[in-house]
Amino acid sequence: MEWQPLDFEKPVFELERRLQDLKSHSTKHDVDLGSAVNELEAKLRETRRHVYDNLTAWQRVQIARHTQRPFALDYIQRCFTNWVELHGDRRFADDRAMPCGMAMLGGQRCVVITHQKGRNTKENVMRNFGCAHPEGYRKALRLMRLSEKFGMPVISLIDTPGAFPGIGSEERHISEAIAVNLREMMKLRVPVIAAVIGEGGSGGALGIGVADHVLIFENAYYSVISPEACSAILWRDRRHAAEAAEALKLTAQNLLKLEVVDEIIREPEGGAHRDYGSAAANLGEALRRGLERLCQIPVTELLEKRYQKFRRLGVFSEGKTVTTPIRV
């Protein structure tokens, strides 16, 4: 797959192209260009460090939305075995934006809940651009109840701009479907792990995100609102999206400090889309490690820890300024 660089990645892309051309010329014409190749490789390494070690919040949002970034089914193919997709919410329809099923993670049978986007127009129409309808969340809940019945852990892979806000979705009660999932996931008597693999947008993400352990990829984001929508509300202009992204504290690094997430998963340099294998290996290792720990915790303790984890969110203490009296 040919790399499609983002605007801020173009200096890296140009150096990689020049390096490839130089190596091809050396091979084709049997010319020793070793010193020039070494010099260009050193410059490329330095440029990569400069670009990827200083990413802004908005640049990380762009990486999270990259069309070549691995999606949920790419990770299922690489991290899991014996994947069996289950369909339908038993009420209305099967939501293609939210593939769900059972799979093996190592030696552990799990229920896997996901969001899925498309890479082209046809796929995006089929997957509704990763924006689930109410039936998607009800299908997810049906499978989570199945997991509880058979004692299987739940793993959710989050990657959505948000739940679908269309008329049909509202008519079928999207808010109620998400709210029920929040309540039922809090009471689920099996371990739950959620991983934000790309976009984590608003209630659409949280509808499958109530978990004992929340993971997030290094360049993913998790936010109550998109930077563009926030910009439109605060500045009445979507052009301030970069400023909004900084203010929202939506990056993995900020979320870890705020204890919204529990662990950051490292990505290959340049983003997960540059190396699917490494990204999947890192995700699989984090999921296996998390499950091994959670499966050893008694159910009553697990539920209490989950409850307290979410009760702590958004609680802050304002420090009082202490002044020392001056003796005259």
N, C-alpha and C positions, 0 to 999 in steps of 0.2 A: 504494500500500500504506500503510495507516494505521500510524503509529508506535506500537509498544507499549513504553512506557517501563519501565525497571527501577526499583526502589525509589529508588535514589539519584538518578535522573534526573527524578523527579516535579516538583521545583521548576522545572526547565527546561521540562518538558511543560506545566505550569500557566501559565507566562508566555507560551509560544507560543500556547496556546489563547486566553488573554486578548487577546493581540495580534491574532490572527485575528478574534476577535469584535469588537474595536474597529474594525478596518479594514472589516469587513462592515457594521457599524452606520453608519460614516461614508459608505460608498458607498450603502447602502440609503436613508438619510434625507438625503443630500446635506448633511452637516454637516462643517464643517472641524474635525477633531480632530488636526491635524498635530502640535501641541506634545505632546499626550498620547501619540501614537504614537511620536514621537521619544524621549520619556522612557522609555517601556516598552521600546523597542528597545535603548536604552543599558543598561537594567537587565538585559535578556535577555543581551546580550553579556557583561556582567560576571558574571552567574550561570553562563553556559556556561564562561567561563574558570576560575571558581572550582571548578566541578565537574570538568571534564575535564583541568585542569592538575594536579589533586591526587588522581588515581585511586589507590586501594590495589590491592595484588595481587589480592585477592578480587574487587574490582569489575571488574578487567580480565578475570578468569576468567568473570564473569557476562556481560560483553560478548562474549567469545569463544564463549560458548554460546548467544547470542541466537538465537531461532528465526527471526528475520528477516534474520540475517546472510547475505551471499551465500555459497553453497556452491560446490563445485568446478565443477559443470556450468554455474553462472552465470558463472564466470570463463572457462570454455572458450568459452562463447557470445560473450563480449565481447573476449577477448584473442587467440583463435585463429581460424583459418579452416580449412575443409575437414576438419572433425572426422569421423573414421570410427571408431566404437567396435568393438572386437574382443572376442569372448566366449569364455569357457571356459578351463579349465586343462588340457584334454586328458586328464584323469584322473577327475574326479568331477562337477564342475558349474560353472556360471557364478555368481560371487558378485556380486550386485547392489549390495553395499556398496562395491565397488571397481571403478567403471567405468574401463576402460583403452582406449587406442586410439592412433591416429596423427592428427596435425594439423599445420598450418602456423603457425609463429610468425614473422610477417613473411615473409621469403623462405626460412626454414629449416624443413625437414620434421623433426618431432620425434615421439618416442613419449611419450605423456602418461599417467602413472599417478596415480590419484586415490582419495580416500575421498569418499563421498557420503552425506549425511544426508537426512532427510525433514522437511517442514514440518508435517505433520499425522500422525495415527495411521496412516492407510493407507500413506502414503509411508514412514514410519519402520519399519513392519513389513516392507515390501518391501526397504528398504535396511538392515534390521537395526540401525537407529539409528547407522549409520556404523561398526559394529563388524564387521570382516571375519573370515571363516572361513579355514581353511588354503588352500582353493582360490582365494581372492582373492589371497593372496601368491604362490601358484604361477602364477596367471594373470599377475600382474605380472612375475614372473621370466621367463615365456615371452616376454612382449613385450620385456623388456630384452635378452634374448638375440637377439631379432629385430632390435632397434636396433643391437646390436653387429655383427650380420651385414651390415647395410646401411649402417653408418656414420652412424646418426642419433642425435643427443643425446637424453638422457632428462630429462624434467621431471616431478617428482612434487609433487602438491598434497596436503598432509597436513591432515586434519581428522577426528580420531577420538578418542573417549574411551579407546580401547584395543582390542586384538584381542578377538574374542568368546570368553569363557571357558566356554562350555557343554559338555555331555557329548559331543555330536557333534563339536565342534571339537577337543576333547581326543583323541577316538578317532581323528581323522584327522591328529593330530600338529601342532597349531598351533605349538608351540614349535620343532619341527624345521623347519617351513616358514619361520618368521621367521629362525631361525639360518642356514639356507641362503641366504636373501636377503642377510643381512648379509655373509656370506662372498663371495657372487657379485658383489654391488654393489661391494665393495672392489676386485675384479679387473676390473670392466667397462671395456673399452677405448674408451669414448666419454665425452664430457663429461656430467656428471650435476648437475642443479640441483634442490634440494628447497626448497619454500616451505610454511611452516606458516601456513595461512590461517585457522585457528580453534583447535580443540583439538589438541594434540600429546601424546597419552597413551601413555606407556610403550612397550613393544615393538611395539605396534600401529602407532605412528608411526614408530619406528626401522626397522621392517621395509621401509620404502620411503624411509628418510631418510639413508642413507649416500651423501653427495654431495660434490662438489668445492666447491660453494658453497651455503650454507644460508641462506635468507631467512626472515624471520618478520614478520608484520604487527604493527603497533604494539600492538594489543590482543589478540593471540593469546598462547597459552602453550604451553610444551613442558616436560614433566615426567615423571619416572620413575613417579609415582603421582598420583592425583587428590587434591586437598586434603581431600575427605571421607574417603577411605580412609586417608590419612595421619593425620587426626584420630582416626579410629576405632582405629588401632593405637597411637598415642602417648598419647592422652587417654582411650581407650576410650569415646569419645563424639564423634559427628559434628558436634556444635554448635561445635567449635573449628576449623572449616574455614578461617575467615578467618585465624586465627593460623598454621595449617599452610601456607596459601598464601604468607604472608610468609616463613616459614622455608625453604620449598622453593626460593626464588629462581627462580621459574618464569616471570617476566615477560620480555618481549623485552629490556627495558633491562638486567636482571640477566644474562640469557643472553649478551648482547653483551659485557659486561664479563668474563664467564667464558670467552669465546671458544668457546662452544657453537654460536653462530650467527655469521654473518659480516656480516649487513646487516639493518637494520630498514626495513620498508616503511611509509611514512606512511599514515595513514587519515584520512578526512574527520572533521571535528570531531563527536564523539559516537559514532564507530564506523563501520565499513564499511557497516552496514545503513542508514545515513542517506543514502548516495549510492553506489549500485552502480557508476555510471559512473566516478567519480573513483577509487574503490578499484581497479577493473579496470585503469584507465589506469596507475596507479602500479605495479601488479603486472606488467603487460605491459612497461613500460619497464625495470623491474629485471631481468626475465627476459631481455629482448633484450640489455641491457648485459652481463649475466653470460655469456650464451652467446657473444657476440662476443669476449669476452676469453678464455674457456676454449677456444674452437675454434682459437685461435692457438697453444696450448701443445702441444708434441709429446707423443705418447701415453705414452712412458716417463716423461717428466717429470710428466705429469698423474697417473699412477698413484703415483709416489713422493710427490708433494705430498698426494694424498688419504690415503695411508698415514700420513704424518707428522702430518697434521691430526688424525686420530683417535687416534694414539698420544699426542698431547699432552694430550688431555682427561683431567682429573682428576689431573694431575701438579702438585704444589705444593711449594714450598720454604719451610721454616720458618726465619725469621730468628733468629739468635742475638743475645742481648743482650750488648753489649760494654760492659764497665765500665772506667773509667779509674782506675788505682791512685792512691791518695791518698798524697802524700809528706808525711812527718811531719818 
